[in-house]
Amino acid sequence: MIRVMLVDDEPFALEGLKLLIDWRSEGFEVCAECSSGAEALRRLPLDRPELIVTDIRMAGVDGLELISSAKRQGFNGQFVIVSGYGDFEYAKSALALGAAGYLLKPVEPEEASAVLTHVRRRLFERETTLSEKRAAFTQAVSSLLCGMPADAVPAGGWWRVATWGAPLCHGDMQRVLSVYAEGAAGTCILEDKEYLVVHWQDENAEPEWETVKAILKERHSHLLQSDRTDDPSRLAALRAHLAAQLDTSCGALAERVAVLTRAVALRQSGECQARCAELETFCAACGADAKTRARQQLVTECAQQFAKQPEKFAEFLTAQDADLEAICTLAIRLLAPEQERLSDRVAEYVKTHAEERLTVENVASALGYNATYLGRVFRDETGTAFREWLAALRIERAALLLYRTDENVCVIAERVGYSQYKRFLKHFKRRYGLTPEQYRRQNQAMPATGK
């Protein structure tokens, strides 16, 4: 369907335009109804009509001014003027400005059908011409980016090449091209990257890039732009420079995958999810094959952890073509021991970090869990709150050191994780009913080893 905008400052006339013509059977759809020329100009970028049917006499911005202003805004569709018998001189001016035809009030359906047939033909011819121009420009762009001469290069003006790495889907690519005037931009996919080339005539009127950046941001991609040049033969060198920038960025890919693999090994589900999201964004900016390389490295490194478990290894390989998060989720599930409890993982972590300042918050963060969730599950599995369990564990370790070594009591307190001796003393007396010194004297039957 061809999109049509109706413009008239008389409400009844506007309603008549909409109802008297069977737009759908003529191959048109009404996309906007405007009560003034000024409103039509404001809505042009939003409604994107291909045909504007407008009254010629309107307060403020009349039909003639609407045609001129719309063209200055870049509108390259068709116009049909609606006029009264006394407006023929106006109508001739409109035709001189390029209007496809005019309709007399009151509008007759048969007359409207003839005019719309003419409009359809003009739109078809224009689209055919534009398609040929777009194809020629795209072919020229491809040749220039490959360092080859091109016959259809626009004369003069300025050029700039840009890329976002991995190719976009057709719809998004069309959105990018629609930002620029017809014949001013083209895209080309070379190797694993998509490039955008923009050409303009006035050195001081470079087309804007912010809209393109916003479109790419929706797709988690980042726009890289080259220097601008007035020599199209330099586009190949500029493309190579952009490709090198992307490849340099991909040098950090292995490091990011290594961080993700470590999170898998520690079975940190929350950390894996966050790192996967970051890696997806990073890959999108590094070219089409970046995600494939990341997946291959992730599978290779995770697979090493199943070296002595052939059944689990075989199951893990079934997910090697899945997305990153699915691979990590399966690996974590397979790495978890049978009937493993979260409290067992907490105990294992605390054992290897006993001398650090441990809280339920930093233990939960290290293991990739929410602190409230970890605390609740720990209590359910052990019957004891994490803080109480940790204090008892530290005091028992301190008692063992008092029994087996002759180290200073303050040093022992620090070794088991107490930064305040008073707190250590309070917890020790509560557990054993003795001070650390009394406990040591009472248990001196076993000679100290000094270790």
Beta strands, then each sheet from edge to edge (+ up, - down):
strand 1: 2-7
strand 2: 28-34
strand 3: 51-55
strand 4: 78-83
strand 5: 101-104
strand 6: 158-165
strand 7: 185-190
strand 8: 193-200
strand 9: 224-225
sheet 1: 2+ 1+ 3+ 4+ 5+
sheet 2: 7+ 8- 6+ 9-
end
